[in-house]
């Protein structure tokens, strides 16, 4: 198993206890806090078909799935989920995927599509 597969497995494992019945993981990444090179992994951010989860040492917080992360640039991309975080560029593919899936979930008129079960 390669690095990418282990990373996906780790995020899915961290998210599993916090998912509602039938909720599906779309993508996820690790968010950091700290200053310059002194960064600390703070939480695992998971985009599901229903919400954005911020899973950290202080518990799990749910945010609306309409949350967008924006186009990542630089070494660290800043996001805000109740507080500020930064995400290393190794997770930029996952950030872009979360926003892309959200765009696909929206109907052409801008309204959310019904969740299929």
Secondary structure as UniProt FT lines:
FT   HELIX           3..16
FT   TURN            17..18
FT   TURN            21..22
FT   STRAND          25..35
FT   TURN            36..37
FT   STRAND          38..48
FT   STRAND          51..56
FT   TURN            57..58
FT   STRAND          59..64
FT   TURN            65..66
FT   STRAND          76..80
FT   STRAND          84..88
FT   HELIX           89..91
FT   HELIX           92..105
FT   TURN            108..109
//
